[in-house]
Amino acid sequence: TIASDFSVTDTFKTRPMKVAENVIDDEMEIVVYPNPASDFFTIELIHEGNATIIVSTVLAEIVYERNLVSDDTGKLEVNAAEWKPGLYFVTVKDKASLQTKKITID
């Protein structure tokens, strides 16, 4: 056994990850309900033009994705019956903006 008077300690500083709940945009608004949800939830989108909806887990795994075109309806029902219970992020993005809402699946 070798004894030493020296030791090395590594220190790492980390910053907490933040998720924007709402990015203000006069042209796009999303509402997600009910929250919490069980088998289905609705995404209401007030927006003109094309957009992409992505639902992801807290580990950034995409569980749902849909591209919307300007003629699509403003309400979209999402089937979450096969998803594991937990927190999910609903992100709606177009070429000019991005909004993210949280939803809990029971």
N, C-alpha and C positions, 0 to 999 in steps of 0.2 A: 504494500500500500504506500502510495506517495502522498505526502501531506503538502499543502500549499497555503500560503498566506493570501493568495490572490483568488478572486472570484469574478466572474463576468455576469452581469445582469443586463438583459436587453429590456428596454422599455419601449412600448409602442403606444402611440396616441391614436385613438380612432374618433371619428365624428359620427354622431347618430344619423341614420338615414331619414330623410323627411319625404313625405308624400304630399303633394299639393292637393288639397281638398277641392278647391275651385280656382280655376284661372279665369279671371273676369274677361268676358267677351260678350259684347252686346248682341252678337249674332247667333250664339249657340247657348242653349240651356238644357241640362239633363236632370231628370228626376228618376230615382230608383225606388220602387216600392213593391211589396211591403218589406220592411226592414226591421227585424230579421225575417227571413223567408225560409220556406221548407222545400217544396217541390218546384215551384215556379216563382219568378219575379218579373216585374215589368220595368222596362226602360222607356221613359217618355223623352223624346228628343224634339226640341224646338230648334230647327235648323234648316236652312236652305242650302242645297248643294250636296255634294258627296261627303261621306264620313266613314270612318272605320270604328267599330265597337270591339273592344278587347276586354275580356274578363280574365283576370289572372289571380293566382294564389299569392300568399305573402312571400313565397319562394320564387316568384316571377314565372311560374309555369302557366302557360296560356291554356285555359280550359274551354274558352269560347271565343270565336272571332267571326265577325260578319262585316262585309262592306255594304254600305247603304248608298243608293243613288238617289238623286233628288226627287224621284217620283215615289219612293218608298213611304209607307205610312209613318206617322210620328210615334207610334207605340209598337214596342217589340216585346213579346213574351219569351222569356228564356227558361228552358227546362233545366233545373238544377237537381233533379231527383237523384241522379247518380253521383253527385259531388259529395265529397267528404265534408262534414260539418267544420266550420271555421270562418275566418275572415277572408274576403275576396275584394279585389279592386276592379271597378268598372271604369274603363277609360274610353273616352270618345275623342277622336282626333280628326281634324281635317287639315287642309294645307296651311291654315292660318292660326289654328288654336288647338288646345288640348285641355280636357277636363277629366278629373278622376273623382269618383265617389266610392265610398266603402259600403259593402253589404256583408251581413252575417248570414251564413246558411246554417240552420239548425240540424 
